[in-house]
């Protein structure tokens, strides 16, 4: 998936989390996913803990960063 396509999964709404970037309406902040990855949590573990997310959502967070 191209970077621009991935970035379409990231939305910003000033009424949700004070405009912080979230994943396609899931109310999961990009910064939270990036923090998990930084702490050593694997993509697979994130997907297991957050079943509404898709692998491309995580890739979108990385592309956004």
PDBQT receptor file of N, H, CA, C and O in Angstrom, charges set to zero:
ATOM      1  N   UNK A   1       0.849  -1.176   0.000  1.00  0.00    +0.000 N 
ATOM      2  CA  UNK A   1       0.000   0.000   0.000  1.00  0.00    +0.000 C 
ATOM      3  C   UNK A   1       0.896   1.241   0.000  1.00  0.00    +0.000 C 
ATOM      4  O   UNK A   1       1.884   1.296   0.732  1.00  0.00    +0.000 OA
ATOM      5  N   UNK A   2       0.552   2.224  -0.813  1.00  0.00    +0.000 N 
ATOM      6  H   UNK A   2      -0.251   2.178  -1.408  1.00  0.00    +0.000 HD
ATOM      7  CA  UNK A   2       1.332   3.453  -0.918  1.00  0.00    +0.000 C 
ATOM      8  C   UNK A   2       1.173   4.300   0.339  1.00  0.00    +0.000 C 
ATOM      9  O   UNK A   2       0.178   4.199   1.057  1.00  0.00    +0.000 OA
ATOM     10  N   UNK A   3       2.181   5.138   0.588  1.00  0.00    +0.000 N 
ATOM     11  H   UNK A   3       2.990   5.220   0.006  1.00  0.00    +0.000 HD
ATOM     12  CA  UNK A   3       2.175   5.983   1.780  1.00  0.00    +0.000 C 
ATOM     13  C   UNK A   3       0.927   6.861   1.837  1.00  0.00    +0.000 C 
ATOM     14  O   UNK A   3       0.314   6.990   2.897  1.00  0.00    +0.000 OA
ATOM     15  N   UNK A   4       0.545   7.462   0.721  1.00  0.00    +0.000 N 
ATOM     16  H   UNK A   4       1.042   7.358  -0.140  1.00  0.00    +0.000 HD
ATOM     17  CA  UNK A   4      -0.645   8.322   0.713  1.00  0.00    +0.000 C 
ATOM     18  C   UNK A   4      -1.905   7.541   1.054  1.00  0.00    +0.000 C 
ATOM     19  O   UNK A   4      -2.789   8.048   1.743  1.00  0.00    +0.000 OA
ATOM     20  N   UNK A   5      -1.986   6.300   0.568  1.00  0.00    +0.000 N 
ATOM     21  H   UNK A   5      -1.268   5.887   0.008  1.00  0.00    +0.000 HD
ATOM     22  CA  UNK A   5      -3.139   5.459   0.893  1.00  0.00    +0.000 C 
ATOM     23  C   UNK A   5      -3.157   5.124   2.379  1.00  0.00    +0.000 C 
ATOM     24  O   UNK A   5      -4.215   5.114   3.007  1.00  0.00    +0.000 OA
ATOM     25  N   UNK A   6      -1.984   4.851   2.934  1.00  0.00    +0.000 N 
ATOM     26  H   UNK A   6      -1.125   4.859   2.424  1.00  0.00    +0.000 HD
ATOM     27  CA  UNK A   6      -1.901   4.570   4.367  1.00  0.00    +0.000 C 
ATOM     28  C   UNK A   6      -2.330   5.788   5.178  1.00  0.00    +0.000 C 
ATOM     29  O   UNK A   6      -3.074   5.668   6.152  1.00  0.00    +0.000 OA
ATOM     30  N   UNK A   7      -1.857   6.953   4.770  1.00  0.00    +0.000 N 
ATOM     31  H   UNK A   7      -1.253   7.050   3.979  1.00  0.00    +0.000 HD
ATOM     32  CA  UNK A   7      -2.151   8.163   5.535  1.00  0.00    +0.000 C 
ATOM     33  C   UNK A   7      -3.636   8.518   5.520  1.00  0.00    +0.000 C 
ATOM     34  O   UNK A   7      -4.100   9.251   6.393  1.00  0.00    +0.000 OA
ATOM     35  N   UNK A   8      -4.377   8.018   4.556  1.00  0.00    +0.000 N 
ATOM     36  H   UNK A   8      -4.000   7.422   3.846  1.00  0.00    +0.000 HD
ATOM     37  CA  UNK A   8      -5.825   8.253   4.542  1.00  0.00    +0.000 C 
ATOM     38  C   UNK A   8      -6.509   7.574   5.723  1.00  0.00    +0.000 C 
ATOM     39  O   UNK A   8      -7.645   7.911   6.056  1.00  0.00    +0.000 OA
ATOM     40  N   UNK A   9      -5.837   6.633   6.350  1.00  0.00    +0.000 N 
ATOM     41  H   UNK A   9      -4.914   6.360   6.079  1.00  0.00    +0.000 HD
ATOM     42  CA  UNK A   9      -6.388   5.943   7.516  1.00  0.00    +0.000 C 
ATOM     43  C   UNK A   9      -6.286   6.792   8.785  1.00  0.00    +0.000 C 
ATOM     44  O   UNK A   9      -6.917   6.482   9.796  1.00  0.00    +0.000 OA
ATOM     45  N   UNK A  10      -5.498   7.854   8.729  1.00  0.00    +0.000 N 
ATOM     46  H   UNK A  10      -4.986   8.105   7.908  1.00  0.00    +0.000 HD
ATOM     47  CA  UNK A  10      -5.315   8.735   9.880  1.00  0.00    +0.000 C 
ATOM     48  C   UNK A  10      -6.250   9.929   9.727  1.00  0.00    +0.000 C 
ATOM     49  O   UNK A  10      -6.256  10.605   8.698  1.00  0.00    +0.000 OA
ATOM     50  N   UNK A  11      -7.035  10.174  10.765  1.00  0.00    +0.000 N 
ATOM     51  H   UNK A  11      -7.030   9.625  11.600  1.00  0.00    +0.000 HD
ATOM     52  CA  UNK A  11      -7.961  11.305  10.722  1.00  0.00    +0.000 C 
ATOM     53  C   UNK A  11      -7.698  12.245  11.888  1.00  0.00    +0.000 C 
ATOM     54  O   UNK A  11      -7.188  11.848  12.936  1.00  0.00    +0.000 OA
ATOM     55  N   UNK A  12      -8.062  13.500  11.673  1.00  0.00    +0.000 N 
ATOM     56  H   UNK A  12      -8.476  13.822  10.822  1.00  0.00    +0.000 HD
ATOM     57  CA  UNK A  12      -7.939  14.520  12.713  1.00  0.00    +0.000 C 
ATOM     58  C   UNK A  12      -9.267  15.245  12.797  1.00  0.00    +0.000 C 
ATOM     59  O   UNK A  12      -9.773  15.779  11.810  1.00  0.00    +0.000 OA
ATOM     60  N   UNK A  13      -9.816  15.250  13.996  1.00  0.00    +0.000 N 
ATOM     61  H   UNK A  13      -9.405  14.817  14.798  1.00  0.00    +0.000 HD
ATOM     62  CA  UNK A  13     -11.085  15.924  14.250  1.00  0.00    +0.000 C 
ATOM     63  C   UNK A  13     -10.906  16.726  15.533  1.00  0.00    +0.000 C 
ATOM     64  O   UNK A  13     -10.608  16.146  16.577  1.00  0.00    +0.000 OA
ATOM     65  N   UNK A  14     -11.081  18.042  15.481  1.00  0.00    +0.000 N 
ATOM     66  H   UNK A  14     -11.323  18.513  14.633  1.00  0.00    +0.000 HD
ATOM     67  CA  UNK A  14     -10.863  18.858  16.674  1.00  0.00    +0.000 C 
ATOM     68  C   UNK A  14     -11.770  18.485  17.848  1.00  0.00    +0.000 C 
ATOM     69  O   UNK A  14     -11.480  18.838  18.992  1.00  0.00    +0.000 OA
ATOM     70  N   UNK A  15     -12.853  17.781  17.573  1.00  0.00    +0.000 N 
ATOM     71  H   UNK A  15     -13.088  17.495  16.644  1.00  0.00    +0.000 HD
ATOM     72  CA  UNK A  15     -13.775  17.386  18.637  1.00  0.00    +0.000 C 
ATOM     73  C   UNK A  15     -13.412  16.048  19.279  1.00  0.00    +0.000 C 
ATOM     74  O   UNK A  15     -14.040  15.642  20.257  1.00  0.00    +0.000 OA
ATOM     75  N   UNK A  16     -12.410  15.364  18.739  1.00  0.00    +0.000 N 
ATOM     76  H   UNK A  16     -11.900  15.694  17.944  1.00  0.00    +0.000 HD
ATOM     77  CA  UNK A  16     -11.996  14.069  19.283  1.00  0.00    +0.000 C 
ATOM     78  C   UNK A  16     -10.549  14.181  19.746  1.00  0.00    +0.000 C 
ATOM     79  O   UNK A  16      -9.658  14.476  18.948  1.00  0.00    +0.000 OA
ATOM     80  N   UNK A  17     -10.316  13.947  21.030  1.00  0.00    +0.000 N 
ATOM     81  H   UNK A  17     -11.039  13.707  21.678  1.00  0.00    +0.000 HD
ATOM     82  CA  UNK A  17      -8.968  14.012  21.616  1.00  0.00    +0.000 C 
ATOM     83  C   UNK A  17      -8.264  15.323  21.287  1.00  0.00    +0.000 C 
ATOM     84  O   UNK A  17      -7.062  15.343  21.024  1.00  0.00    +0.000 OA
ATOM     85  N   UNK A  18      -9.019  16.414  21.304  1.00  0.00    +0.000 N 
ATOM     86  H   UNK A  18      -9.996  16.398  21.518  1.00  0.00    +0.000 HD
ATOM     87  CA  UNK A  18      -8.464  17.748  21.048  1.00  0.00    +0.000 C 
ATOM     88  C   UNK A  18      -7.696  17.830  19.733  1.00  0.00    +0.000 C 
ATOM     89  O   UNK A  18      -6.707  18.556  19.630  1.00  0.00    +0.000 OA
ATOM     90  N   UNK A  19      -8.153  17.088  18.733  1.00  0.00    +0.000 N 
ATOM     91  H   UNK A  19      -8.956  16.499  18.817  1.00  0.00    +0.000 HD
ATOM     92  CA  UNK A  19      -7.550  17.166  17.411  1.00  0.00    +0.000 C 
ATOM     93  C   UNK A  19      -6.306  16.325  17.212  1.00  0.00    +0.000 C 
ATOM     94  O   UNK A  19      -5.618  16.462  16.200  1.00  0.00    +0.000 OA
ATOM     95  N   UNK A  20      -6.009  15.453  18.171  1.00  0.00    +0.000 N 
ATOM     96  H   UNK A  20      -6.568  15.342  18.992  1.00  0.00    +0.000 HD
ATOM     97  CA  UNK A  20      -4.848  14.573  17.977  1.00  0.00    +0.000 C 
ATOM     98  C   UNK A  20      -5.181  13.544  16.906  1.00  0.00    +0.000 C 
ATOM     99  O   UNK A  20      -6.329  13.115  16.799  1.00  0.00    +0.000 OA
ATOM    100  N   UNK A  21      -4.196  13.144  16.114  1.00  0.00    +0.000 N 
ATOM    101  H   UNK A  21      -3.263  13.493  16.201  1.00  0.00    +0.000 HD
ATOM    102  CA  UNK A  21      -4.453  12.178  15.043  1.00  0.00    +0.000 C 
ATOM    103  C   UNK A  21      -4.888  10.822  15.598  1.00  0.00    +0.000 C 
ATOM    104  O   UNK A  21      -4.300  10.297  16.544  1.00  0.00    +0.000 OA
ATOM    105  N   UNK A  22      -5.929  10.274  14.984  1.00  0.00    +0.000 N 
ATOM    106  H   UNK A  22      -6.407  10.700  14.215  1.00  0.00    +0.000 HD
ATOM    107  CA  UNK A  22      -6.436   8.964  15.379  1.00  0.00    +0.000 C 
ATOM    108  C   UNK A  22      -6.519   8.066  14.155  1.00  0.00    +0.000 C 
ATOM    109  O   UNK A  22      -6.403   8.521  13.017  1.00  0.00    +0.000 OA
ATOM    110  N   UNK A  23      -6.720   6.796  14.412  1.00  0.00    +0.000 N 
ATOM    111  H   UNK A  23      -6.814   6.426  15.336  1.00  0.00    +0.000 HD
ATOM    112  CA  UNK A  23      -6.819   5.822  13.333  1.00  0.00    +0.000 C 
ATOM    113  C   UNK A  23      -8.255   5.735  12.865  1.00  0.00    +0.000 C 
ATOM    114  O   UNK A  23      -9.142   5.387  13.645  1.00  0.00    +0.000 OA
ATOM    115  N   UNK A  24      -8.494   6.040  11.624  1.00  0.00    +0.000 N 
ATOM    116  H   UNK A  24      -7.774   6.322  10.990  1.00  0.00    +0.000 HD
ATOM    117  CA  UNK A  24      -9.749   5.960  10.869  1.00  0.00    +0.000 C 
ATOM    118  C   UNK A  24     -11.019   5.835  11.707  1.00  0.00    +0.000 C 
ATOM    119  O   UNK A  24     -11.819   4.922  11.504  1.00  0.00    +0.000 OA
ATOM    120  N   UNK A  25     -11.192   6.743  12.630  1.00  0.00    +0.000 N 
ATOM    121  H   UNK A  25     -10.542   7.485  12.795  1.00  0.00    +0.000 HD
ATOM    122  CA  UNK A  25     -12.417   6.789  13.407  1.00  0.00    +0.000 C 
ATOM    123  C   UNK A  25     -12.508   5.785  14.536  1.00  0.00    +0.000 C 
ATOM    124  O   UNK A  25     -13.575   5.636  15.131  1.00  0.00    +0.000 OA
ATOM    125  N   UNK A  26     -11.428   5.092  14.852  1.00  0.00    +0.000 N 
ATOM    126  H   UNK A  26     -10.562   5.212  14.368  1.00  0.00    +0.000 HD
ATOM    127  CA  UNK A  26     -11.476   4.092  15.915  1.00  0.00    +0.000 C 
ATOM    128  C   UNK A  26     -11.270   4.685  17.301  1.00  0.00    +0.000 C 
ATOM    129  O   UNK A  26     -11.386   3.980  18.303  1.00  0.00    +0.000 OA
ATOM    130  N   UNK A  27     -10.965   5.976  17.365  1.00  0.00    +0.000 N 
ATOM    131  H   UNK A  27     -10.870   6.550  16.551  1.00  0.00    +0.000 HD
ATOM    132  CA  UNK A  27     -10.651   6.627  18.632  1.00  0.00    +0.000 C 
ATOM    133  C   UNK A  27      -9.430   5.999  19.299  1.00  0.00    +0.000 C 
ATOM    134  O   UNK A  27      -9.346   5.907  20.523  1.00  0.00    +0.000 OA
ATOM    135  N   UNK A  28      -8.497   5.576  18.471  1.00  0.00    +0.000 N 
ATOM    136  H   UNK A  28      -8.565   5.651  17.477  1.00  0.00    +0.000 HD
ATOM    137  CA  UNK A  28      -7.202   5.089  18.942  1.00  0.00    +0.000 C 
ATOM    138  C   UNK A  28      -6.172   6.090  18.446  1.00  0.00    +0.000 C 
ATOM    139  O   UNK A  28      -6.009   6.283  17.241  1.00  0.00    +0.000 OA
ATOM    140  N   UNK A  29      -5.477   6.729  19.387  1.00  0.00    +0.000 N 
ATOM    141  H   UNK A  29      -5.610   6.573  20.366  1.00  0.00    +0.000 HD
ATOM    142  CA  UNK A  29      -4.523   7.767  19.006  1.00  0.00    +0.000 C 
ATOM    143  C   UNK A  29      -3.266   7.162  18.379  1.00  0.00    +0.000 C 
ATOM    144  O   UNK A  29      -2.747   6.138  18.825  1.00  0.00    +0.000 OA
ATOM    145  N   UNK A  30      -2.808   7.830  17.341  1.00  0.00    +0.000 N 
ATOM    146  H   UNK A  30      -3.230   8.662  16.979  1.00  0.00    +0.000 HD
ATOM    147  CA  UNK A  30      -1.573   7.430  16.670  1.00  0.00    +0.000 C 
ATOM    148  C   UNK A  30      -0.430   7.393  17.678  1.00  0.00    +0.000 C 
ATOM    149  O   UNK A  30       0.385   6.471  17.664  1.00  0.00    +0.000 OA
ATOM    150  N   UNK A  31      -0.370   8.383  18.543  1.00  0.00    +0.000 N 
ATOM    151  H   UNK A  31      -1.032   9.132  18.554  1.00  0.00    +0.000 HD
ATOM    152  CA  UNK A  31       0.729   8.454  19.509  1.00  0.00    +0.000 C 
ATOM    153  C   UNK A  31       0.730   7.245  20.443  1.00  0.00    +0.000 C 
ATOM    154  O   UNK A  31       1.793   6.812  20.886  1.00  0.00    +0.000 OA
ATOM    155  N   UNK A  32      -0.444   6.698  20.746  1.00  0.00    +0.000 N 
ATOM    156  H   UNK A  32      -1.308   7.050  20.386  1.00  0.00    +0.000 HD
ATOM    157  CA  UNK A  32      -0.499   5.520  21.614  1.00  0.00    +0.000 C 
ATOM    158  C   UNK A  32       0.088   4.297  20.923  1.00  0.00    +0.000 C 
ATOM    159  O   UNK A  32       0.802   3.511  21.546  1.00  0.00    +0.000 OA
ATOM    160  N   UNK A  33      -0.208   4.135  19.646  1.00  0.00    +0.000 N 
ATOM    161  H   UNK A  33      -0.789   4.774  19.139  1.00  0.00    +0.000 HD
ATOM    162  CA  UNK A  33       0.330   2.997  18.895  1.00  0.00    +0.000 C 
ATOM    163  C   UNK A  33       1.842   3.142  18.754  1.00  0.00    +0.000 C 
ATOM    164  O   UNK A  33       2.577   2.167  18.910  1.00  0.00    +0.000 OA
ATOM    165  N   UNK A  34       2.301   4.339  18.462  1.00  0.00    +0.000 N 
ATOM    166  H   UNK A  34       1.704   5.131  18.335  1.00  0.00    +0.000 HD
ATOM    167  CA  UNK A  34       3.742   4.565  18.343  1.00  0.00    +0.000 C 
ATOM    168  C   UNK A  34       4.450   4.304  19.669  1.00  0.00    +0.000 C 
ATOM    169  O   UNK A  34       5.557   3.766  19.685  1.00  0.00    +0.000 OA
ATOM    170  N   UNK A  35       3.823   4.682  20.775  1.00  0.00    +0.000 N 
ATOM    171  H   UNK A  35       2.924   5.120  20.762  1.00  0.00    +0.000 HD
ATOM    172  CA  UNK A  35       4.412   4.432  22.097  1.00  0.00    +0.000 C 
ATOM    173  C   UNK A  35       4.516   2.934  22.374  1.00  0.00    +0.000 C 
ATOM    174  O   UNK A  35       5.518   2.466  22.915  1.00  0.00    +0.000 OA
ATOM    175  N   UNK A  36       3.481   2.186  22.003  1.00  0.00    +0.000 N 
ATOM    176  H   UNK A  36       2.667   2.566  21.563  1.00  0.00    +0.000 HD
ATOM    177  CA  UNK A  36       3.529   0.735  22.191  1.00  0.00    +0.000 C 
ATOM    178  C   UNK A  36       4.676   0.120  21.395  1.00  0.00    +0.000 C 
ATOM    179  O   UNK A  36       5.418  -0.717  21.908  1.00  0.00    +0.000 OA
ATOM    180  N   UNK A  37       4.813   0.537  20.154  1.00  0.00    +0.000 N 
ATOM    181  H   UNK A  37       4.210   1.217  19.737  1.00  0.00    +0.000 HD
ATOM    182  CA  UNK A  37       5.896   0.018  19.314  1.00  0.00    +0.000 C 
ATOM    183  C   UNK A  37       7.260   0.379  19.901  1.00  0.00    +0.000 C 
ATOM    184  O   UNK A  37       8.186  -0.431  19.886  1.00  0.00    +0.000 OA
ATOM    185  N   UNK A  38       7.371   1.592  20.413  1.00  0.00    +0.000 N 
ATOM    186  H   UNK A  38       6.618   2.250  20.426  1.00  0.00    +0.000 HD
ATOM    187  CA  UNK A  38       8.624   2.040  21.018  1.00  0.00    +0.000 C 
ATOM    188  C   UNK A  38       8.968   1.208  22.252  1.00  0.00    +0.000 C 
ATOM    189  O   UNK A  38      10.141   0.981  22.548  1.00  0.00    +0.000 OA
ATOM    190  N   UNK A  39       7.941   0.758  22.967  1.00  0.00    +0.000 N 
ATOM    191  H   UNK A  39       6.988   0.943  22.727  1.00  0.00    +0.000 HD
ATOM    192  CA  UNK A  39       8.148  -0.054  24.170  1.00  0.00    +0.000 C 
ATOM    193  C   UNK A  39       8.472  -1.508  23.838  1.00  0.00    +0.000 C 
ATOM    194  O   UNK A  39       8.753  -2.304  24.734  1.00  0.00    +0.000 OA
ATOM    195  N   UNK A  40       8.434  -1.852  22.563  1.00  0.00    +0.000 N 
ATOM    196  H   UNK A  40       8.205  -1.205  21.835  1.00  0.00    +0.000 HD
ATOM    197  CA  UNK A  40       8.782  -3.203  22.164  1.00  0.00    +0.000 C 
ATOM    198  C   UNK A  40       7.610  -4.132  21.923  1.00  0.00    +0.000 C 
ATOM    199  O   UNK A  40       7.803  -5.321  21.668  1.00  0.00    +0.000 OA
ATOM    200  N   UNK A  41       6.392  -3.603  21.999  1.00  0.00    +0.000 N 
ATOM    201  H   UNK A  41       6.236  -2.637  22.206  1.00  0.00    +0.000 HD
ATOM    202  CA  UNK A  41       5.212  -4.410  21.699  1.00  0.00    +0.000 C 
ATOM    203  C   UNK A  41       5.209  -4.670  20.193  1.00  0.00    +0.000 C 
ATOM    204  O   UNK A  41       5.396  -3.746  19.401  1.00  0.00    +0.000 OA
ATOM    205  N   UNK A  42       4.998  -5.911  19.804  1.00  0.00    +0.000 N 
ATOM    206  H   UNK A  42       4.845  -6.661  20.447  1.00  0.00    +0.000 HD
ATOM    207  CA  UNK A  42       5.022  -6.239  18.377  1.00  0.00    +0.000 C 
ATOM    208  C   UNK A  42       3.708  -5.835  17.710  1.00  0.00    +0.000 C 
ATOM    209  O   UNK A  42       2.688  -5.636  18.370  1.00  0.00    +0.000 OA
ATOM    210  N   UNK A  43       3.763  -5.722  16.399  1.00  0.00    +0.000 N 
ATOM    211  H   UNK A  43       4.592  -5.883  15.863  1.00  0.00    +0.000 HD
ATOM    212  CA  UNK A  43       2.547  -5.408  15.645  1.00  0.00    +0.000 C 
ATOM    213  C   UNK A  43       1.491  -6.479  15.882  1.00  0.00    +0.000 C 
ATOM    214  O   UNK A  43       0.309  -6.169  16.028  1.00  0.00    +0.000 OA
ATOM    215  N   UNK A  44       1.912  -7.728  15.919  1.00  0.00    +0.000 N 
ATOM    216  H   UNK A  44       2.872  -7.981  15.801  1.00  0.00    +0.000 HD
ATOM    217  CA  UNK A  44       0.975  -8.832  16.134  1.00  0.00    +0.000 C 
ATOM    218  C   UNK A  44       0.304  -8.718  17.499  1.00  0.00    +0.000 C 
ATOM    219  O   UNK A  44      -0.896  -8.965  17.616  1.00  0.00    +0.000 OA
ATOM    220  N   UNK A  45       1.054  -8.350  18.523  1.00  0.00    +0.000 N 
ATOM    221  H   UNK A  45       2.029  -8.149  18.427  1.00  0.00    +0.000 HD
ATOM    222  CA  UNK A  45       0.483  -8.187  19.862  1.00  0.00    +0.000 C 
ATOM    223  C   UNK A  45      -0.536  -7.048  19.882  1.00  0.00    +0.000 C 
ATOM    224  O   UNK A  45      -1.584  -7.157  20.519  1.00  0.00    +0.000 OA
ATOM    225  N   UNK A  46      -0.225  -5.967  19.189  1.00  0.00    +0.000 N 
ATOM    226  H   UNK A  46       0.627  -5.879  18.672  1.00  0.00    +0.000 HD
ATOM    227  CA  UNK A  46      -1.166  -4.844  19.115  1.00  0.00    +0.000 C 
ATOM    228  C   UNK A  46      -2.457  -5.297  18.450  1.00  0.00    +0.000 C 
ATOM    229  O   UNK A  46      -3.549  -4.983  18.924  1.00  0.00    +0.000 OA
ATOM    230  N   UNK A  47      -2.333  -6.031  17.357  1.00  0.00    +0.000 N 
ATOM    231  H   UNK A  47      -1.446  -6.286  16.971  1.00  0.00    +0.000 HD
ATOM    232  CA  UNK A  47      -3.520  -6.505  16.637  1.00  0.00    +0.000 C 
ATOM    233  C   UNK A  47      -4.342  -7.471  17.486  1.00  0.00    +0.000 C 
ATOM    234  O   UNK A  47      -5.569  -7.487  17.392  1.00  0.00    +0.000 OA
ATOM    235  N   UNK A  48      -3.682  -8.264  18.305  1.00  0.00    +0.000 N 
ATOM    236  H   UNK A  48      -2.685  -8.251  18.381  1.00  0.00    +0.000 HD
ATOM    237  CA  UNK A  48      -4.404  -9.183  19.191  1.00  0.00    +0.000 C 
ATOM    238  C   UNK A  48      -5.148  -8.419  20.277  1.00  0.00    +0.000 C 
ATOM    239  O   UNK A  48      -6.272  -8.774  20.633  1.00  0.00    +0.000 OA
ATOM    240  N   UNK A  49      -4.520  -7.364  20.808  1.00  0.00    +0.000 N 
ATOM    241  H   UNK A  49      -3.607  -7.075  20.519  1.00  0.00    +0.000 HD
ATOM    242  CA  UNK A  49      -5.137  -6.576  21.880  1.00  0.00    +0.000 C 
ATOM    243  C   UNK A  49      -6.202  -5.611  21.368  1.00  0.00    +0.000 C 
ATOM    244  O   UNK A  49      -7.120  -5.253  22.106  1.00  0.00    +0.000 OA
ATOM    245  N   UNK A  50      -6.086  -5.190  20.119  1.00  0.00    +0.000 N 
ATOM    246  H   UNK A  50      -5.341  -5.480  19.520  1.00  0.00    +0.000 HD
ATOM    247  CA  UNK A  50      -7.018  -4.230  19.523  1.00  0.00    +0.000 C 
ATOM    248  C   UNK A  50      -7.575  -4.833  18.232  1.00  0.00    +0.000 C 
ATOM    249  O   UNK A  50      -7.140  -4.468  17.140  1.00  0.00    +0.000 OA
ATOM    250  N   UNK A  51      -8.530  -5.751  18.353  1.00  0.00    +0.000 N 
ATOM    251  H   UNK A  51      -8.883  -6.047  19.240  1.00  0.00    +0.000 HD
ATOM    252  CA  UNK A  51      -8.990  -6.514  17.183  1.00  0.00    +0.000 C 
ATOM    253  C   UNK A  51      -9.650  -5.685  16.079  1.00  0.00    +0.000 C 
ATOM    254  O   UNK A  51      -9.773  -6.167  14.953  1.00  0.00    +0.000 OA
ATOM    255  N   UNK A  52     -10.076  -4.461  16.367  1.00  0.00    +0.000 N 
ATOM    256  H   UNK A  52      -9.976  -4.070  17.282  1.00  0.00    +0.000 HD
ATOM    257  CA  UNK A  52     -10.668  -3.619  15.322  1.00  0.00    +0.000 C 
ATOM    258  C   UNK A  52      -9.606  -3.021  14.399  1.00  0.00    +0.000 C 
ATOM    259  O   UNK A  52      -9.918  -2.528  13.315  1.00  0.00    +0.000 OA
ATOM    260  N   UNK A  53      -8.358  -3.070  14.841  1.00  0.00    +0.000 N 
ATOM    261  H   UNK A  53      -8.104  -3.470  15.721  1.00  0.00    +0.000 HD
ATOM    262  CA  UNK A  53      -7.269  -2.528  14.022  1.00  0.00    +0.000 C 
ATOM    263  C   UNK A  53      -6.823  -3.536  12.979  1.00  0.00    +0.000 C 
ATOM    264  O   UNK A  53      -7.009  -4.744  13.128  1.00  0.00    +0.000 OA
ATOM    265  N   UNK A  54      -6.226  -3.006  11.917  1.00  0.00    +0.000 N 
ATOM    266  H   UNK A  54      -6.075  -2.025  11.796  1.00  0.00    +0.000 HD
ATOM    267  CA  UNK A  54      -5.650  -3.826  10.856  1.00  0.00    +0.000 C 
ATOM    268  C   UNK A  54      -4.162  -3.500  10.759  1.00  0.00    +0.000 C 
ATOM    269  O   UNK A  54      -3.713  -2.449  11.217  1.00  0.00    +0.000 OA
ATOM    270  N   UNK A  55      -3.417  -4.403  10.165  1.00  0.00    +0.000 N 
ATOM    271  H   UNK A  55      -3.782  -5.257   9.793  1.00  0.00    +0.000 HD
ATOM    272  CA  UNK A  55      -1.977  -4.199  10.014  1.00  0.00    +0.000 C 
ATOM    273  C   UNK A  55      -1.681  -2.877   9.310  1.00  0.00    +0.000 C 
ATOM    274  O   UNK A  55      -0.738  -2.178   9.680  1.00  0.00    +0.000 OA
ATOM    275  N   UNK A  56      -2.464  -2.535   8.314  1.00  0.00    +0.000 N 
ATOM    276  H   UNK A  56      -3.229  -3.103   8.013  1.00  0.00    +0.000 HD
ATOM    277  CA  UNK A  56      -2.238  -1.271   7.603  1.00  0.00    +0.000 C 
ATOM    278  C   UNK A  56      -2.501  -0.055   8.483  1.00  0.00    +0.000 C 
ATOM    279  O   UNK A  56      -1.981   1.024   8.198  1.00  0.00    +0.000 OA
ATOM    280  N   UNK A  57      -3.289  -0.198   9.538  1.00  0.00    +0.000 N 
ATOM    281  H   UNK A  57      -3.711  -1.074   9.769  1.00  0.00    +0.000 HD
ATOM    282  CA  UNK A  57      -3.471   0.908  10.484  1.00  0.00    +0.000 C 
ATOM    283  C   UNK A  57      -2.161   1.190  11.215  1.00  0.00    +0.000 C 
ATOM    284  O   UNK A  57      -1.785   2.345  11.417  1.00  0.00    +0.000 OA
ATOM    285  N   UNK A  58      -1.474   0.124  11.607  1.00  0.00    +0.000 N 
ATOM    286  H   UNK A  58      -1.779  -0.814  11.443  1.00  0.00    +0.000 HD
ATOM    287  CA  UNK A  58      -0.188   0.291  12.287  1.00  0.00    +0.000 C 
ATOM    288  C   UNK A  58       0.833   0.879  11.319  1.00  0.00    +0.000 C 
ATOM    289  O   UNK A  58       1.598   1.773  11.681  1.00  0.00    +0.000 OA
ATOM    290  N   UNK A  59       0.841   0.381  10.105  1.00  0.00    +0.000 N 
ATOM    291  H   UNK A  59       0.220  -0.345   9.811  1.00  0.00    +0.000 HD
ATOM    292  CA  UNK A  59       1.745   0.927   9.089  1.00  0.00    +0.000 C 
ATOM    293  C   UNK A  59       1.441   2.401   8.835  1.00  0.00    +0.000 C 
ATOM    294  O   UNK A  59       2.352   3.188   8.578  1.00  0.00    +0.000 OA
ATOM    295  N   UNK A  60       0.176   2.772   8.905  1.00  0.00    +0.000 N 
ATOM    296  H   UNK A  60      -0.564   2.132   9.114  1.00  0.00    +0.000 HD
ATOM    297  CA  UNK A  60      -0.210   4.176   8.722  1.00  0.00    +0.000 C 
ATOM    298  C   UNK A  60       0.350   5.040   9.843  1.00  0.00    +0.000 C 
ATOM    299  O   UNK A  60       0.793   6.163   9.600  1.00  0.00    +0.000 OA
ATOM    300  N   UNK A  61       0.334   4.527  11.059  1.00  0.00    +0.000 N 
ATOM    301  H   UNK A  61      -0.026   3.615  11.256  1.00  0.00    +0.000 HD
ATOM    302  CA  UNK A  61       0.911   5.267  12.185  1.00  0.00    +0.000 C 
ATOM    303  C   UNK A  61       2.396   5.510  11.957  1.00  0.00    +0.000 C 
ATOM    304  O   UNK A  61       2.901   6.608  12.191  1.00  0.00    +0.000 OA
ATOM    305  N   UNK A  62       3.084   4.480  11.501  1.00  0.00    +0.000 N 
ATOM    306  H   UNK A  62       2.674   3.588  11.311  1.00  0.00    +0.000 HD
ATOM    307  CA  UNK A  62       4.518   4.622  11.224  1.00  0.00    +0.000 C 
ATOM    308  C   UNK A  62       4.764   5.605  10.083  1.00  0.00    +0.000 C 
ATOM    309  O   UNK A  62       5.709   6.393  10.136  1.00  0.00    +0.000 OA
ATOM    310  N   UNK A  63       3.933   5.565   9.069  1.00  0.00    +0.000 N 
ATOM    311  H   UNK A  63       3.166   4.925   9.026  1.00  0.00    +0.000 HD
ATOM    312  CA  UNK A  63       4.076   6.498   7.952  1.00  0.00    +0.000 C 
ATOM    313  C   UNK A  63       3.794   7.928   8.403  1.00  0.00    +0.000 C 
ATOM    314  O   UNK A  63       4.436   8.868   7.937  1.00  0.00    +0.000 OA
ATOM    315  N   UNK A  64       2.841   8.087   9.303  1.00  0.00    +0.000 N 
ATOM    316  H   UNK A  64       2.319   7.323   9.682  1.00  0.00    +0.000 HD
ATOM    317  CA  UNK A  64       2.485   9.413   9.806  1.00  0.00    +0.000 C 
ATOM    318  C   UNK A  64       3.638  10.006  10.613  1.00  0.00    +0.000 C 
ATOM    319  O   UNK A  64       3.907  11.206  10.553  1.00  0.00    +0.000 OA
ATOM    320  N   UNK A  65       4.314   9.139  11.370  1.00  0.00    +0.000 N 
ATOM    321  H   UNK A  65       4.096   8.165  11.419  1.00  0.00    +0.000 HD
ATOM    322  CA  UNK A  65       5.422   9.600  12.218  1.00  0.00    +0.000 C 
ATOM    323  C   UNK A  65       6.553  10.110  11.352  1.00  0.00    +0.000 C 
ATOM    324  O   UNK A  65       7.581  10.544  11.872  1.00  0.00    +0.000 OA
TER     325      UNK A  65
